[in-house]
Amino acid sequence: MNSDIIKGKWKQLSGRIKERWGNLTDDDLNVADGHSDYLAGKLQERYGWTKEKAQQELRDFSDKL
């Protein structure tokens, strides 16, 4: 799924994101507003992952949509 589609469906996706990564706050998701780089950074911060791990998690999530 490309970033344009993610931005367009952000409200629906944010619920699924919150289910998968419960450590993210509503504020994190509101600020991210479909921007995967910001979201990857927040995943790094909240879970202590490397940048590559956070990006892979987002790719896996996107592929399953």
C-alpha positions, -999 to 999 in steps of 0.1 A, spaced: 0 0 0 15 33 -10 18 64 12 -10 83 -6 -35 56 2 -23 54 38 -27 92 42 -62 90 27 -73 62 50 -54 74 81 -85 76 104 -94 40 97 -58 27 98 -50 45 131 -72 21 150 -55 -9 135 -21 7 143 -31 13 179 -42 -24 182 -8 -36 168 14 -12 187 -4 -3 219 25 18 232 17 45 207 -5 72 220 -34 90 203 -12 121 201 15 101 183 -10 90 157 -25 124 154 8 140 148 20 112 124 -11 118 102 0 92 77 37 101 76 56 68 79 90 84 88 75 100 119 56 68 128 88 48 124 106 72 147 79 69 173 81 31 171 118 33 177 112 56 207 84 36 223 98 1 217 136 7 216 139 -7 181 165 2 155 154 23 125 155 -7 102 134 -28 126 108 0 129 107 4 91 104 -34 86 75 -35 111 57 -8 91 63 -26 58 49 -58 72 19 -40 85 14 -23 52 17 -55 32 -10 -72 53 -35 -44 46 
